[in-house]
């Protein structure tokens, strides 16, 4: 009987501790160490509490349901192709929640990699314009030269376009 009382006392302390962490986080603490772990909360909620009435139990259960719902959204979002803004909104929600949600770190990594990719695309797009500007002058000079010799035909124009594209690719392998 004494062991059961000790277990129930530890359970009640765990419930209060988790609630304190969750509520402190909702008041503005952004310290991840001060957030409750969803697995631990789930373990607390699975404890048989029939003879004990801890007032925070139901409140903790509500927080846990919200966290589980968010974890499912994160898992679903990670397995699909989502827009950066959607990922950022989901990550913000996970950071505001007082419970550490499984998958939020993977979400942060995906956001980070998408931001890097966006930066690379933006940089390569500006480089592409520079390369096109360099090559364009040479291509149009060649076409003007050929026009004066009256040897301009569609086959030649096609060949110049192909060379232009090859030149573009050779100068910028990241494209």
C-alpha positions as CSV (number, residue, x, y, z in Angstrom):
1,X,0.0,0.0,0.0
2,X,2.8,2.4,0.9
3,X,4.5,1.8,-2.5
4,X,1.2,2.6,-4.3
5,X,1.0,5.9,-2.3
6,X,4.6,6.8,-3.2
7,X,3.8,6.0,-6.9
8,X,0.7,8.2,-6.8
9,X,2.6,11.0,-5.1
10,X,5.3,10.9,-7.8
11,X,2.6,10.9,-10.5
12,X,0.9,13.9,-8.9
13,X,4.2,15.8,-8.7
14,X,4.9,14.9,-12.3
15,X,1.6,16.2,-13.4
16,X,2.1,19.5,-11.5
17,X,5.6,19.8,-12.8
18,X,4.5,19.4,-16.4
19,X,1.7,21.8,-16.0
20,X,4.0,24.4,-14.5
21,X,6.4,24.0,-17.4
22,X,3.6,24.3,-19.9
23,X,2.0,27.3,-18.3
24,X,5.4,29.1,-17.8
25,X,6.2,28.6,-21.4
26,X,2.8,30.0,-22.5
27,X,3.7,33.1,-20.4
28,X,6.7,33.8,-22.6
29,X,9.5,31.4,-21.6
30,X,11.2,30.2,-24.9
31,X,13.7,27.9,-23.1
32,X,13.2,24.4,-24.6
33,X,14.5,22.8,-21.4
34,X,11.6,24.3,-19.6
35,X,9.0,22.6,-21.8
36,X,7.4,19.3,-20.9
37,X,8.2,16.2,-23.0
38,X,5.2,14.7,-24.8
39,X,6.4,11.2,-24.2
40,X,6.6,11.8,-20.4
41,X,3.2,13.5,-20.4
42,X,1.7,10.5,-22.3
43,X,3.3,8.2,-19.7
44,X,1.8,10.3,-16.9
45,X,-1.6,10.2,-18.5
46,X,-1.5,6.4,-18.9
47,X,-1.0,6.0,-15.1
48,X,-4.0,4.4,-13.3
49,X,-5.3,7.2,-11.1
50,X,-8.6,5.9,-10.0
51,X,-8.2,6.5,-6.2
52,X,-6.5,9.9,-6.7
53,X,-7.9,13.2,-7.8
54,X,-5.3,15.5,-9.2
55,X,-6.9,18.8,-10.4
56,X,-4.3,19.3,-13.1
57,X,-4.8,15.9,-14.7
58,X,-7.6,17.0,-17.1
59,X,-5.8,20.2,-18.0
60,X,-2.7,18.2,-18.8
61,X,-4.8,15.8,-20.9
62,X,-6.1,18.8,-23.0
63,X,-2.5,20.0,-23.5
64,X,-1.4,16.5,-24.5
65,X,-4.2,16.2,-27.1
66,X,-3.3,19.5,-28.6
67,X,0.4,18.4,-28.8
68,X,-0.5,15.1,-30.3
69,X,-2.7,16.8,-32.9
70,X,0.2,19.1,-33.8
71,X,2.6,16.2,-34.0
72,X,0.3,14.5,-36.5
73,X,0.2,17.7,-38.5
74,X,3.9,18.0,-38.5
75,X,4.3,14.3,-39.5
76,X,1.8,14.8,-42.4
77,X,3.5,18.0,-43.5
78,X,7.0,16.5,-43.4
79,X,5.8,13.6,-45.6
80,X,4.2,16.0,-48.2
81,X,5.6,18.8,-50.3
82,X,4.6,22.0,-48.5
83,X,5.3,25.6,-48.9
84,X,7.9,27.3,-46.8
85,X,5.3,29.7,-45.2
86,X,3.2,26.7,-44.1
87,X,6.2,25.0,-42.6
88,X,7.2,28.2,-40.7
89,X,3.7,28.6,-39.3
90,X,3.6,25.0,-38.1
91,X,7.1,25.4,-36.5
92,X,6.0,28.6,-34.8
93,X,3.0,26.8,-33.4
94,X,5.2,24.0,-32.1
95,X,7.6,26.5,-30.4
96,X,4.7,28.3,-28.7
97,X,3.3,25.0,-27.3
98,X,4.6,24.2,-23.8
99,X,5.1,20.6,-24.8
100,X,8.1,19.4,-26.9
101,X,6.5,17.8,-30.0
102,X,8.2,15.0,-31.8
103,X,9.1,16.1,-35.3
104,X,9.6,19.8,-34.6
105,X,13.4,19.5,-35.0
106,X,13.0,17.7,-38.4
107,X,10.6,20.5,-39.3
108,X,13.3,23.1,-38.4
109,X,15.8,21.2,-40.5
110,X,13.5,21.1,-43.5
111,X,12.8,24.9,-43.1
112,X,16.5,25.5,-43.0
113,X,17.3,23.4,-46.1
114,X,14.4,25.1,-48.0
115,X,15.8,28.5,-47.1
116,X,19.2,27.5,-48.3
117,X,17.7,26.1,-51.5
118,X,15.8,29.3,-52.1
119,X,19.0,31.3,-51.6
120,X,20.8,29.1,-54.1
121,X,18.0,29.5,-56.6
122,X,18.0,33.2,-56.2
123,X,21.8,33.4,-56.6
124,X,21.8,31.2,-59.6
125,X,19.0,33.2,-61.2
126,X,21.0,36.4,-60.9
127,X,24.1,34.6,-62.2
128,X,22.0,33.3,-65.2
129,X,21.1,36.8,-66.1
130,X,24.8,37.8,-66.0
131,X,25.8,34.9,-68.2
132,X,22.9,35.6,-70.7
133,X,24.0,39.2,-70.9
134,X,27.6,38.1,-71.7
135,X,26.7,35.5,-74.3
136,X,23.8,37.5,-75.9
137,X,26.2,40.1,-77.3
138,X,28.4,37.5,-78.9
139,X,25.4,35.6,-80.4
140,X,23.8,38.7,-81.9
141,X,27.1,40.0,-83.2
142,X,27.5,36.6,-85.0
143,X,24.0,36.7,-86.4
144,X,24.5,40.3,-87.7
145,X,27.8,39.2,-89.4
146,X,26.0,36.3,-91.1
147,X,23.1,38.4,-92.2
148,X,25.5,40.6,-94.2
149,X,26.9,37.6,-96.0
150,X,23.4,36.4,-96.9
151,X,23.9,32.9,-95.6
152,X,21.2,33.2,-93.0
153,X,18.9,30.3,-92.9
154,X,16.8,28.5,-90.3
155,X,19.3,25.7,-89.9
156,X,22.0,28.2,-89.0
157,X,19.8,30.0,-86.6
158,X,18.9,26.7,-84.9
159,X,22.6,25.8,-84.6
160,X,23.4,29.2,-83.1
161,X,20.6,28.8,-80.5
162,X,22.0,25.3,-79.6
163,X,25.5,26.7,-79.2
164,X,24.1,29.5,-77.1
165,X,22.4,27.1,-74.8
166,X,25.5,24.9,-74.6
167,X,27.6,27.9,-73.8
168,X,25.2,28.9,-71.1
169,X,25.4,25.5,-69.5
170,X,29.2,25.3,-69.8
171,X,29.7,28.6,-68.1
172,X,27.3,27.9,-65.3
173,X,27.2,24.2,-64.3
174,X,24.9,25.0,-61.4
175,X,22.1,25.6,-63.9
